[in-house]
Amino acid sequence: MDQRDGENDIEIEGVWGDWREMEGNGSDFSDKDTAMREPLLVRKRLNSTSQIAIVGASVCPIESLDYEIVENELFKQDWRSRKRVQIFQYIVLKWTLALLIGLGTGLVGFFNNLAVENIAGFKLLLASNLMLKDKYGLAFVTFAGCNMVLAIAAAVLCAYIAPSAAGSAIPEVKAYLNGIDAHSISAPSTLFVKIFGSILGVSAGFVVGKEGPMVHTGACIASLLGQGGSRKYHLTWKWLRYFKNDRDRRDLITCGAAAGVAAAFRAPVGGVLFALEEVTSWWRSALLWRTFFTTAVVAVVLRALIEFCRSGKCGLFGQGGLIMFDVNSSQATYDTPDLLTVIFLGIVGGIFGSLYNFLVDKVLRTYSIFNEQGPKFRVLLVIVISLLTSCCAYGIPWLAQCKPCPIELKNECPTVGRSGNYKNFQCQPGHYNDLASLFLNTNDDAIRNLFSNGTQNEFQLSTLVIFFAAVYCLGIITYGIAVPSGLFIPVILAGASYGRIVGTVAGSLTSLDVGLFSLLGAASFLGGTMRMTVSLCIILLELTNDLLTLPLMMLVLLISKTVADCFNKGVYDQIVRMKGFPYMEAHAEPYMRHLVAKDVVSGPLITFSGIEKVGNILHALKTTGHHGFPVIDEPPFTDAPELCGLVLKSHLLVLLKGKKFSKTRMLVGSEILKTFEANDFAKAGSGKGVKLEDLDIAAEEMEMYVDLHPITNTSPYTVVETMSLAKAAVLFRELGLRHLCVVPKTHARPPIVGILTRHDFMPGHIRGLYPHFNSSK
């Protein structure tokens, strides 16, 4: 470290001399000027971390979001001009948008369930009727053919229209709320494919859920509502301009993600806690209140629509994923053997959950090879998995022996129709096939069958073992294909069957019902894979309407998460890392304590004068991918060079397009303030805004000057170069920054050392600079 400090001192003296020689000469992109504009980057090092990531099933360019308020003169002028009524309008509009997000997500959630129940129900009825006529071969062809058609339709939508819609996209939403943006994450085409692709994929019989995609759907709805208006669609209401910034869009998307969980599980409180615990990186009390309001709206919408469907006007729509599973435990007390069994359940659930994550990671990396080959290979992979799933769902029940229907059973046995606990399959009258009752049902009905209490002998032990192995493996190989798919339902199915196995084996050793064991097994698997505790606990309680299980639920979630954390990270954290998102963790890595801010700044650092030549700005924009540039005030406007602030690339493009230039270096900020409004520099919607190709600068204008002071953020966040990198990382993440200026410790040096971005905090960049550091220390 001492040697590097010495080298920096020598370099600084040479650069400082160059700086003095160029005072008053304007800014020029000569070799000498380039040296001046890279004052402390001794090794001329570059940040080689990737600027792309996998979004859904496609590779997309990414960039950081900026949650910092840009306090330039235009912003201050706009803020001073706002009246109390405008502030009131802004508050009212925020709540109105929260209401619309809740309404939209609730309607989409109901539509998803209505479509899945009718499409899947028709398919299962068709196959069941053929089996009742002993046409087993035709029944399989019909069943597999329907699944294949639905799967191909979902895959074509995903592969050709919106590859970003593949998977659950919860990792993408989590990355967005951490400050990472890709234009395709919340595009209208992505929303369209997410909705209809999820319906088709779940109806096709895949071991996937619609709950994960609903989180992404809610986020997309919120993003589209928060675009701040559109000139194309004549939505330019003045009030909407208030939301043309990343901060308000972040809050709206948080509400949308919570609404998605509420719509999927009909769990409004669980949705709020899911957003707080899993997907958001920034939280505050005002956002809590608004998110709760959004999920309450979802719950009211779903309740009203469910009551409407009770009259039989919704076709084959049953009680699906919108109704509670109603696992009412009649046993309110438990003793030591019960607790020991629950602890065992949590330990094994944590082990199986961590193994599930490990295998999902390997499968996703394998599937990425197919995804890179193009859309045709993605569709082909979906066809193979669909055929395998159909063969398992129809073929495995033939391994089970027929069981006689229980005596004094209130429900119909064997079940006639598409759902129920007692599927006839190939059995004689008065008997049922317990494996078919699980495989030839919708996923929601299968979960309801496993969760049902008072059914100690309904499923044989061998049936549960076979179903657990099949669902566990199918869930792993299905997640990652080019269809919208969630992980909640596969994990709940596997966990519920595993829990019922433990309850069946325990038998007389415990007084707890096997249905309750099934619920606790699902909780242990969810805790072992997703590593959430509070939100999962509340979601399951709201899902099952069984408050008496709260202590046992808490215990099993805590144990499974603790055990699984010993092996690997949660499944969404693993996928975020695998997809290449530069995610900022809430804590700094231990090795960052050995470094200071100046140790990781990368270049080239390009600075502008307060009054800069147009040609210099245009050259910098064309030759660098930077989105922020330090602005330096120099003599004769100041006594010595000093940091004026930071100017954004998007603001420079708008200013250059306006062509408010001067032939000499002079302050013309007052004219710019009269010409532009703050709204002109507000962030445009997805794929919009001024681009470099839109500029038409004449040759004579290249030699003119432009005053950058009105659009320069005069109060950027700065850290001294000797600040611990660990502290700088925490500051960067907590404030939601895109740029963090590093300034020198002493005044007798150039006023800027460099700029830290999120890529400078990434382990890959730091290990590249200092390979001798142990990342675990």
DAZICOR-V164468 format. One line per field, one symbol per residue. phi: phi as a letter, one per 20 degrees, with the letter a starting at -180 (. if undefined). burial: # if it has 9 or more other ideal C-beta (glycine too) atoms within 8 Angstrom, else .. A space follows every 10 residues. Layout:
phi=???
burial=???
//
This chain:
phi=.fffffffff fffffffgff fegmemdcee ffffffecfc egelfdeeff dcbedmdcec fcbeeceffe edffffffff efefffffff ffffffffff ffffffffff fgffffffff ffffffffff ffemefffff gfffffffff ffffffgffd dbgfefmemf gffffffeod ccgefcfgff fgffffffff ffffnfecde ffgfffffff fffffefnnb ffdlddggff ffdebffffg ffffffffff ffffdlcfff ffffffedde dcbbfffgff fffffffgff ffffffffff fnedmefedk eedffleefe eedbdggfff fffggfffff fffffgffff ffffffffff fffoffffff ffffffffff fffeefgffe efdfffflef ffbffdpecp ecefldefgn cbdffffefe bfgfffffff ffemcgdfdf ffffffffff fgfffffefo febfbdegfg ffffffffff fffffflffc eeffffffff ffffffffee mecfffffgf fffdlcffeg gfffffffff ffffffdaef fffffgfffn fffeffdefg fffecdgffc fccfedddfg cdfgffffff ffecdfdbcf ddecgeecfb gbfeqcdeff ffffffffle dcfcfbfcff ffffeddgff dfffffmdnf dgfffcdfff ffeedceegf defecffccf fefgffffff fgffemedcc fddffdeebg fcercedfff efgffffffc fffefec
burial=...#..##.. ##..##.##. .#....#.#. ..######## #.....#.#. ..######.# .#######.# .#######.. ......#.## ..###.#### ########## ########## ########.# #....#..## .###.###.# #########. ########## ########## ##.####..# ########## ########## ########## ########## .........# ####.##### ########## ########## ########## ##....##.# ########## ##..##.##. ...#.##..# ###.#.#.#. #..#...##. ########## ########## #.###.##.# #...#.#### ###.###### ####.##..# .##.#..... ..###..### #####.#... ########## ########## ###.#..### #.######.# ##.####### ########## ########## ####.#...# .######### ########## ###.###### ######..## .######### ####..#..# ########## ####...##. ###.###### ########## ########## #.....#### #####..... #.######## ########.# ##.....##. .##..#.#.. ##..#....# ....#.#... ##.####### ####.##### #.######## ###.###### ####....## ########## ##..###.#. ..#....
//
